[in-house]
Amino acid sequence: MEVSKEHNISEITFHRWKKQFGQLDVNEAKRMKALERENAELKKMLADPLLKNRVLEAVNAKKW
C-alpha cells in the first residue's frame, strides 16, 4: 500500500489505525490523542504519590 510505504509504517499498523480512527474527522482524532496523552500524564502524577506512600508504609512497618 502506497500510504504505508510513503509514511514508513506497516500495512498492519495502517489498518489498525484506520479501524481505530477511521470514523473520526481529523480534529476529533487529534483531540483524542491529546486526551490520551493528558490521561497518561495524570496517571503518572497519581502513581508517584501512591508508590511513595507504599514505600513509606513498608519502611514504617519494618521499624515497629
PyMOL Python script that loads the backbone (N, CA, C, O; Angstrom):
from pymol import cmd

cmd.read_pdbstr("""\
ATOM      1  N   MET A   1       0.851  -1.174   0.000  1.00  0.00           N
ATOM      2  CA  MET A   1       0.000   0.000   0.000  1.00  0.00           C
ATOM      3  C   MET A   1       0.899   1.241   0.000  1.00  0.00           C
ATOM      4  O   MET A   1       1.842   1.336   0.786  1.00  0.00           O
ATOM      5  N   GLU A   2       0.599   2.174  -0.877  1.00  0.00           N
ATOM      6  CA  GLU A   2       1.440   3.355  -1.060  1.00  0.00           C
ATOM      7  C   GLU A   2       1.499   4.238   0.186  1.00  0.00           C
ATOM      8  O   GLU A   2       2.559   4.758   0.533  1.00  0.00           O
ATOM      9  N   VAL A   3       0.372   4.404   0.849  1.00  0.00           N
ATOM     10  CA  VAL A   3       0.343   5.265   2.042  1.00  0.00           C
ATOM     11  C   VAL A   3       1.277   4.716   3.103  1.00  0.00           C
ATOM     12  O   VAL A   3       2.015   5.478   3.728  1.00  0.00           O
ATOM     13  N   SER A   4       1.258   3.426   3.316  1.00  0.00           N
ATOM     14  CA  SER A   4       2.123   2.797   4.313  1.00  0.00           C
ATOM     15  C   SER A   4       3.594   3.004   3.963  1.00  0.00           C
ATOM     16  O   SER A   4       4.395   3.366   4.825  1.00  0.00           O
ATOM     17  N   LYS A   5       3.946   2.777   2.709  1.00  0.00           N
ATOM     18  CA  LYS A   5       5.331   2.945   2.277  1.00  0.00           C
ATOM     19  C   LYS A   5       5.758   4.407   2.354  1.00  0.00           C
ATOM     20  O   LYS A   5       6.876   4.719   2.764  1.00  0.00           O
ATOM     21  N   GLU A   6       4.864   5.287   1.958  1.00  0.00           N
ATOM     22  CA  GLU A   6       5.163   6.722   1.951  1.00  0.00           C
ATOM     23  C   GLU A   6       5.482   7.233   3.351  1.00  0.00           C
ATOM     24  O   GLU A   6       6.355   8.084   3.521  1.00  0.00           O
ATOM     25  N   HIS A   7       4.774   6.713   4.357  1.00  0.00           N
ATOM     26  CA  HIS A   7       4.960   7.176   5.737  1.00  0.00           C
ATOM     27  C   HIS A   7       5.777   6.204   6.582  1.00  0.00           C
ATOM     28  O   HIS A   7       5.912   6.369   7.795  1.00  0.00           O
ATOM     29  N   ASN A   8       6.319   5.189   5.913  1.00  0.00           N
ATOM     30  CA  ASN A   8       7.209   4.222   6.558  1.00  0.00           C
ATOM     31  C   ASN A   8       6.544   3.528   7.757  1.00  0.00           C
ATOM     32  O   ASN A   8       7.133   3.425   8.833  1.00  0.00           O
ATOM     33  N   ILE A   9       5.314   3.058   7.550  1.00  0.00           N
ATOM     34  CA  ILE A   9       4.611   2.271   8.568  1.00  0.00           C
ATOM     35  C   ILE A   9       4.151   0.969   7.927  1.00  0.00           C
ATOM     36  O   ILE A   9       4.000   0.885   6.709  1.00  0.00           O
ATOM     37  N   SER A  10       3.935  -0.030   8.745  1.00  0.00           N
ATOM     38  CA  SER A  10       3.490  -1.315   8.210  1.00  0.00           C
ATOM     39  C   SER A  10       2.020  -1.225   7.808  1.00  0.00           C
ATOM     40  O   SER A  10       1.274  -0.380   8.303  1.00  0.00           O
ATOM     41  N   GLU A  11       1.626  -2.105   6.910  1.00  0.00           N
ATOM     42  CA  GLU A  11       0.225  -2.138   6.496  1.00  0.00           C
ATOM     43  C   GLU A  11      -0.678  -2.533   7.652  1.00  0.00           C
ATOM     44  O   GLU A  11      -1.805  -2.051   7.759  1.00  0.00           O
ATOM     45  N   ILE A  12      -0.184  -3.406   8.512  1.00  0.00           N
ATOM     46  CA  ILE A  12      -0.965  -3.821   9.685  1.00  0.00           C
ATOM     47  C   ILE A  12      -1.251  -2.623  10.577  1.00  0.00           C
ATOM     48  O   ILE A  12      -2.376  -2.441  11.042  1.00  0.00           O
ATOM     49  N   THR A  13      -0.223  -1.801  10.815  1.00  0.00           N
ATOM     50  CA  THR A  13      -0.403  -0.592  11.629  1.00  0.00           C
ATOM     51  C   THR A  13      -1.405   0.348  10.969  1.00  0.00           C
ATOM     52  O   THR A  13      -2.291   0.888  11.631  1.00  0.00           O
ATOM     53  N   PHE A  14      -1.258   0.538   9.663  1.00  0.00           N
ATOM     54  CA  PHE A  14      -2.184   1.407   8.938  1.00  0.00           C
ATOM     55  C   PHE A  14      -3.630   0.945   9.110  1.00  0.00           C
ATOM     56  O   PHE A  14      -4.513   1.752   9.400  1.00  0.00           O
ATOM     57  N   HIS A  15      -3.866  -0.343   8.931  1.00  0.00           N
ATOM     58  CA  HIS A  15      -5.232  -0.852   9.043  1.00  0.00           C
ATOM     59  C   HIS A  15      -5.754  -0.774  10.477  1.00  0.00           C
ATOM     60  O   HIS A  15      -6.941  -0.536  10.699  1.00  0.00           O
ATOM     61  N   ARG A  16      -4.858  -0.975  11.449  1.00  0.00           N
ATOM     62  CA  ARG A  16      -5.280  -0.844  12.852  1.00  0.00           C
ATOM     63  C   ARG A  16      -5.679   0.597  13.140  1.00  0.00           C
ATOM     64  O   ARG A  16      -6.707   0.842  13.772  1.00  0.00           O
ATOM     65  N   TRP A  17      -4.875   1.551  12.683  1.00  0.00           N
ATOM     66  CA  TRP A  17      -5.200   2.966  12.882  1.00  0.00           C
ATOM     67  C   TRP A  17      -6.480   3.344  12.145  1.00  0.00           C
ATOM     68  O   TRP A  17      -7.309   4.094  12.660  1.00  0.00           O
ATOM     69  N   LYS A  18      -6.626   2.819  10.939  1.00  0.00           N
ATOM     70  CA  LYS A  18      -7.833   3.116  10.166  1.00  0.00           C
ATOM     71  C   LYS A  18      -9.072   2.606  10.887  1.00  0.00           C
ATOM     72  O   LYS A  18     -10.098   3.285  10.935  1.00  0.00           O
ATOM     73  N   LYS A  19      -8.969   1.409  11.444  1.00  0.00           N
ATOM     74  CA  LYS A  19     -10.100   0.843  12.186  1.00  0.00           C
ATOM     75  C   LYS A  19     -10.388   1.664  13.433  1.00  0.00           C
ATOM     76  O   LYS A  19     -11.546   1.909  13.771  1.00  0.00           O
ATOM     77  N   GLN A  20      -9.320   2.090  14.120  1.00  0.00           N
ATOM     78  CA  GLN A  20      -9.472   2.828  15.375  1.00  0.00           C
ATOM     79  C   GLN A  20      -9.956   4.258  15.134  1.00  0.00           C
ATOM     80  O   GLN A  20     -10.824   4.749  15.856  1.00  0.00           O
ATOM     81  N   PHE A  21      -9.402   4.924  14.128  1.00  0.00           N
ATOM     82  CA  PHE A  21      -9.683   6.347  13.938  1.00  0.00           C
ATOM     83  C   PHE A  21     -10.424   6.668  12.647  1.00  0.00           C
ATOM     84  O   PHE A  21     -10.670   7.839  12.357  1.00  0.00           O
ATOM     85  N   GLY A  22     -10.785   5.657  11.870  1.00  0.00           N
ATOM     86  CA  GLY A  22     -11.384   5.875  10.556  1.00  0.00           C
ATOM     87  C   GLY A  22     -12.694   6.631  10.573  1.00  0.00           C
ATOM     88  O   GLY A  22     -13.010   7.330   9.610  1.00  0.00           O
ATOM     89  N   GLN A  23     -13.461   6.510  11.634  1.00  0.00           N
ATOM     90  CA  GLN A  23     -14.763   7.170  11.702  1.00  0.00           C
ATOM     91  C   GLN A  23     -14.670   8.598  12.231  1.00  0.00           C
ATOM     92  O   GLN A  23     -15.661   9.328  12.235  1.00  0.00           O
ATOM     93  N   LEU A  24     -13.483   8.993  12.675  1.00  0.00           N
ATOM     94  CA  LEU A  24     -13.314  10.324  13.241  1.00  0.00           C
ATOM     95  C   LEU A  24     -12.790  11.288  12.189  1.00  0.00           C
ATOM     96  O   LEU A  24     -12.052  10.894  11.286  1.00  0.00           O
ATOM     97  N   ASP A  25     -13.176  12.560  12.312  1.00  0.00           N
ATOM     98  CA  ASP A  25     -12.527  13.528  11.444  1.00  0.00           C
ATOM     99  C   ASP A  25     -11.187  13.905  12.074  1.00  0.00           C
ATOM    100  O   ASP A  25     -10.892  13.486  13.193  1.00  0.00           O
ATOM    101  N   VAL A  26     -10.393  14.672  11.383  1.00  0.00           N
ATOM    102  CA  VAL A  26      -9.032  14.970  11.811  1.00  0.00           C
ATOM    103  C   VAL A  26      -9.009  15.653  13.173  1.00  0.00           C
ATOM    104  O   VAL A  26      -8.193  15.303  14.026  1.00  0.00           O
ATOM    105  N   ASN A  27      -9.892  16.618  13.385  1.00  0.00           N
ATOM    106  CA  ASN A  27      -9.919  17.334  14.664  1.00  0.00           C
ATOM    107  C   ASN A  27     -10.269  16.411  15.821  1.00  0.00           C
ATOM    108  O   ASN A  27      -9.692  16.516  16.903  1.00  0.00           O
ATOM    109  N   GLU A  28     -11.214  15.506  15.593  1.00  0.00           N
ATOM    110  CA  GLU A  28     -11.608  14.564  16.647  1.00  0.00           C
ATOM    111  C   GLU A  28     -10.453  13.623  16.978  1.00  0.00           C
ATOM    112  O   GLU A  28     -10.202  13.334  18.148  1.00  0.00           O
ATOM    113  N   ALA A  29      -9.754  13.146  15.957  1.00  0.00           N
ATOM    114  CA  ALA A  29      -8.622  12.244  16.186  1.00  0.00           C
ATOM    115  C   ALA A  29      -7.508  12.957  16.942  1.00  0.00           C
ATOM    116  O   ALA A  29      -6.910  12.381  17.851  1.00  0.00           O
ATOM    117  N   LYS A  30      -7.224  14.203  16.579  1.00  0.00           N
ATOM    118  CA  LYS A  30      -6.195  14.980  17.292  1.00  0.00           C
ATOM    119  C   LYS A  30      -6.604  15.206  18.744  1.00  0.00           C
ATOM    120  O   LYS A  30      -5.782  15.093  19.653  1.00  0.00           O
ATOM    121  N   ARG A  31      -7.860  15.521  18.950  1.00  0.00           N
ATOM    122  CA  ARG A  31      -8.362  15.741  20.312  1.00  0.00           C
ATOM    123  C   ARG A  31      -8.253  14.459  21.136  1.00  0.00           C
ATOM    124  O   ARG A  31      -7.872  14.498  22.306  1.00  0.00           O
ATOM    125  N   MET A  32      -8.590  13.319  20.519  1.00  0.00           N
ATOM    126  CA  MET A  32      -8.496  12.042  21.221  1.00  0.00           C
ATOM    127  C   MET A  32      -7.052  11.750  21.623  1.00  0.00           C
ATOM    128  O   MET A  32      -6.798  11.314  22.745  1.00  0.00           O
ATOM    129  N   LYS A  33      -6.116  11.985  20.723  1.00  0.00           N
ATOM    130  CA  LYS A  33      -4.709  11.745  21.033  1.00  0.00           C
ATOM    131  C   LYS A  33      -4.242  12.674  22.151  1.00  0.00           C
ATOM    132  O   LYS A  33      -3.485  12.255  23.026  1.00  0.00           O
ATOM    133  N   ALA A  34      -4.685  13.926  22.130  1.00  0.00           N
ATOM    134  CA  ALA A  34      -4.316  14.870  23.188  1.00  0.00           C
ATOM    135  C   ALA A  34      -4.879  14.410  24.530  1.00  0.00           C
ATOM    136  O   ALA A  34      -4.193  14.492  25.549  1.00  0.00           O
ATOM    137  N   LEU A  35      -6.107  13.933  24.538  1.00  0.00           N
ATOM    138  CA  LEU A  35      -6.714  13.440  25.774  1.00  0.00           C
ATOM    139  C   LEU A  35      -6.009  12.186  26.279  1.00  0.00           C
ATOM    140  O   LEU A  35      -5.855  12.005  27.487  1.00  0.00           O
ATOM    141  N   GLU A  36      -5.581  11.319  25.362  1.00  0.00           N
ATOM    142  CA  GLU A  36      -4.842  10.123  25.770  1.00  0.00           C
ATOM    143  C   GLU A  36      -3.513  10.503  26.412  1.00  0.00           C
ATOM    144  O   GLU A  36      -3.118   9.910  27.416  1.00  0.00           O
ATOM    145  N   ARG A  37      -2.818  11.492  25.839  1.00  0.00           N
ATOM    146  CA  ARG A  37      -1.549  11.960  26.434  1.00  0.00           C
ATOM    147  C   ARG A  37      -1.789  12.570  27.807  1.00  0.00           C
ATOM    148  O   ARG A  37      -1.041  12.306  28.748  1.00  0.00           O
ATOM    149  N   GLU A  38      -2.836  13.388  27.922  1.00  0.00           N
ATOM    150  CA  GLU A  38      -3.165  14.006  29.197  1.00  0.00           C
ATOM    151  C   GLU A  38      -3.521  12.948  30.240  1.00  0.00           C
ATOM    152  O   GLU A  38      -3.105  13.044  31.395  1.00  0.00           O
ATOM    153  N   ASN A  39      -4.280  11.954  29.836  1.00  0.00           N
ATOM    154  CA  ASN A  39      -4.663  10.872  30.734  1.00  0.00           C
ATOM    155  C   ASN A  39      -3.430  10.122  31.236  1.00  0.00           C
ATOM    156  O   ASN A  39      -3.330   9.807  32.422  1.00  0.00           O
ATOM    157  N   ALA A  40      -2.498   9.839  30.336  1.00  0.00           N
ATOM    158  CA  ALA A  40      -1.271   9.141  30.727  1.00  0.00           C
ATOM    159  C   ALA A  40      -0.472   9.973  31.728  1.00  0.00           C
ATOM    160  O   ALA A  40       0.068   9.437  32.695  1.00  0.00           O
ATOM    161  N   GLU A  41      -0.399  11.266  31.496  1.00  0.00           N
ATOM    162  CA  GLU A  41       0.336  12.151  32.412  1.00  0.00           C
ATOM    163  C   GLU A  41      -0.340  12.198  33.786  1.00  0.00           C
ATOM    164  O   GLU A  41       0.338  12.170  34.813  1.00  0.00           O
ATOM    165  N   LEU A  42      -1.653  12.267  33.803  1.00  0.00           N
ATOM    166  CA  LEU A  42      -2.371  12.287  35.078  1.00  0.00           C
ATOM    167  C   LEU A  42      -2.188  10.976  35.832  1.00  0.00           C
ATOM    168  O   LEU A  42      -2.067  10.975  37.057  1.00  0.00           O
ATOM    169  N   LYS A  43      -2.168   9.865  35.110  1.00  0.00           N
ATOM    170  CA  LYS A  43      -1.926   8.577  35.761  1.00  0.00           C
ATOM    171  C   LYS A  43      -0.545   8.545  36.393  1.00  0.00           C
ATOM    172  O   LYS A  43      -0.381   8.036  37.502  1.00  0.00           O
ATOM    173  N   LYS A  44       0.455   9.085  35.694  1.00  0.00           N
ATOM    174  CA  LYS A  44       1.810   9.147  36.252  1.00  0.00           C
ATOM    175  C   LYS A  44       1.835  10.015  37.507  1.00  0.00           C
ATOM    176  O   LYS A  44       2.473   9.669  38.502  1.00  0.00           O
ATOM    177  N   MET A  45       1.132  11.148  37.448  1.00  0.00           N
ATOM    178  CA  MET A  45       1.096  12.050  38.597  1.00  0.00           C
ATOM    179  C   MET A  45       0.461  11.371  39.805  1.00  0.00           C
ATOM    180  O   MET A  45       0.881  11.615  40.937  1.00  0.00           O
ATOM    181  N   LEU A  46      -0.524  10.539  39.590  1.00  0.00           N
ATOM    182  CA  LEU A  46      -1.187   9.823  40.669  1.00  0.00           C
ATOM    183  C   LEU A  46      -0.338   8.657  41.152  1.00  0.00           C
ATOM    184  O   LEU A  46      -0.290   8.374  42.349  1.00  0.00           O
ATOM    185  N   ALA A  47       0.325   7.986  40.233  1.00  0.00           N
ATOM    186  CA  ALA A  47       1.102   6.797  40.585  1.00  0.00           C
ATOM    187  C   ALA A  47       2.293   7.139  41.472  1.00  0.00           C
ATOM    188  O   ALA A  47       2.613   6.375  42.383  1.00  0.00           O
ATOM    189  N   ASP A  48       2.950   8.255  41.233  1.00  0.00           N
ATOM    190  CA  ASP A  48       4.129   8.613  42.020  1.00  0.00           C
ATOM    191  C   ASP A  48       3.824   8.771  43.514  1.00  0.00           C
ATOM    192  O   ASP A  48       4.525   8.183  44.337  1.00  0.00           O
ATOM    193  N   PRO A  49       2.805   9.545  43.886  1.00  0.00           N
ATOM    194  CA  PRO A  49       2.490   9.638  45.313  1.00  0.00           C
ATOM    195  C   PRO A  49       2.023   8.309  45.913  1.00  0.00           C
ATOM    196  O   PRO A  49       2.340   8.008  47.064  1.00  0.00           O
ATOM    197  N   LEU A  50       1.281   7.519  45.151  1.00  0.00           N
ATOM    198  CA  LEU A  50       0.835   6.226  45.661  1.00  0.00           C
ATOM    199  C   LEU A  50       2.027   5.310  45.929  1.00  0.00           C
ATOM    200  O   LEU A  50       2.066   4.622  46.949  1.00  0.00           O
ATOM    201  N   LEU A  51       2.985   5.302  45.028  1.00  0.00           N
ATOM    202  CA  LEU A  51       4.187   4.499  45.218  1.00  0.00           C
ATOM    203  C   LEU A  51       4.976   4.993  46.427  1.00  0.00           C
ATOM    204  O   LEU A  51       5.466   4.192  47.223  1.00  0.00           O
ATOM    205  N   LYS A  52       5.095   6.295  46.561  1.00  0.00           N
ATOM    206  CA  LYS A  52       5.815   6.872  47.703  1.00  0.00           C
ATOM    207  C   LYS A  52       5.146   6.456  49.011  1.00  0.00           C
ATOM    208  O   LYS A  52       5.827   6.104  49.974  1.00  0.00           O
ATOM    209  N   ASN A  53       3.814   6.496  49.044  1.00  0.00           N
ATOM    210  CA  ASN A  53       3.092   6.090  50.251  1.00  0.00           C
ATOM    211  C   ASN A  53       3.337   4.622  50.579  1.00  0.00           C
ATOM    212  O   ASN A  53       3.522   4.270  51.744  1.00  0.00           O
ATOM    213  N   ARG A  54       3.340   3.772  49.571  1.00  0.00           N
ATOM    214  CA  ARG A  54       3.576   2.346  49.793  1.00  0.00           C
ATOM    215  C   ARG A  54       4.976   2.105  50.346  1.00  0.00           C
ATOM    216  O   ARG A  54       5.159   1.292  51.252  1.00  0.00           O
ATOM    217  N   VAL A  55       5.949   2.803  49.807  1.00  0.00           N
ATOM    218  CA  VAL A  55       7.323   2.652  50.288  1.00  0.00           C
ATOM    219  C   VAL A  55       7.421   3.115  51.732  1.00  0.00           C
ATOM    220  O   VAL A  55       8.022   2.438  52.567  1.00  0.00           O
ATOM    221  N   LEU A  56       6.834   4.260  52.025  1.00  0.00           N
ATOM    222  CA  LEU A  56       6.882   4.781  53.399  1.00  0.00           C
ATOM    223  C   LEU A  56       6.160   3.850  54.371  1.00  0.00           C
ATOM    224  O   LEU A  56       6.623   3.647  55.493  1.00  0.00           O
ATOM    225  N   GLU A  57       5.045   3.292  53.953  1.00  0.00           N
ATOM    226  CA  GLU A  57       4.327   2.348  54.805  1.00  0.00           C
ATOM    227  C   GLU A  57       5.155   1.091  55.044  1.00  0.00           C
ATOM    228  O   GLU A  57       5.168   0.561  56.155  1.00  0.00           O
ATOM    229  N   ALA A  58       5.836   0.617  54.029  1.00  0.00           N
ATOM    230  CA  ALA A  58       6.674  -0.579  54.177  1.00  0.00           C
ATOM    231  C   ALA A  58       7.840  -0.308  55.113  1.00  0.00           C
ATOM    232  O   ALA A  58       8.159  -1.139  55.963  1.00  0.00           O
ATOM    233  N   VAL A  59       8.476   0.844  54.966  1.00  0.00           N
ATOM    234  CA  VAL A  59       9.593   1.202  55.841  1.00  0.00           C
ATOM    235  C   VAL A  59       9.110   1.378  57.279  1.00  0.00           C
ATOM    236  O   VAL A  59       9.755   0.923  58.223  1.00  0.00           O
ATOM    237  N   ASN A  60       7.969   2.042  57.430  1.00  0.00           N
ATOM    238  CA  ASN A  60       7.416   2.269  58.750  1.00  0.00           C
ATOM    239  C   ASN A  60       7.042   0.941  59.416  1.00  0.00           C
ATOM    240  O   ASN A  60       7.257   0.777  60.617  1.00  0.00           O
ATOM    241  N   ALA A  61       6.497   0.013  58.672  1.00  0.00           N
ATOM    242  CA  ALA A  61       6.098  -1.287  59.221  1.00  0.00           C
ATOM    243  C   ALA A  61       7.323  -2.074  59.713  1.00  0.00           C
ATOM    244  O   ALA A  61       7.236  -2.797  60.706  1.00  0.00           O
ATOM    245  N   LYS A  62       8.434  -1.938  59.039  1.00  0.00           N
ATOM    246  CA  LYS A  62       9.641  -2.649  59.439  1.00  0.00           C
ATOM    247  C   LYS A  62      10.269  -2.062  60.692  1.00  0.00           C
ATOM    248  O   LYS A  62      10.946  -2.777  61.431  1.00  0.00           O
ATOM    249  N   LYS A  63      10.062  -0.790  60.946  1.00  0.00           N
ATOM    250  CA  LYS A  63      10.639  -0.146  62.121  1.00  0.00           C
ATOM    251  C   LYS A  63       9.945  -0.593  63.407  1.00  0.00           C
ATOM    252  O   LYS A  63      10.562  -0.581  64.473  1.00  0.00           O
ATOM    253  N   TRP A  64       8.707  -0.976  63.327  1.00  0.00           N
ATOM    254  CA  TRP A  64       7.970  -1.343  64.525  1.00  0.00           C
ATOM    255  C   TRP A  64       7.892  -2.824  64.599  1.00  0.00           C
ATOM    256  O   TRP A  64       7.308  -3.366  65.538  1.00  0.00           O
TER     257      TRP A  64
END
""", "prot")
cmd.dss("prot")
cmd.show_as("cartoon", "prot")
cmd.util.cbc("prot")
cmd.orient("prot")
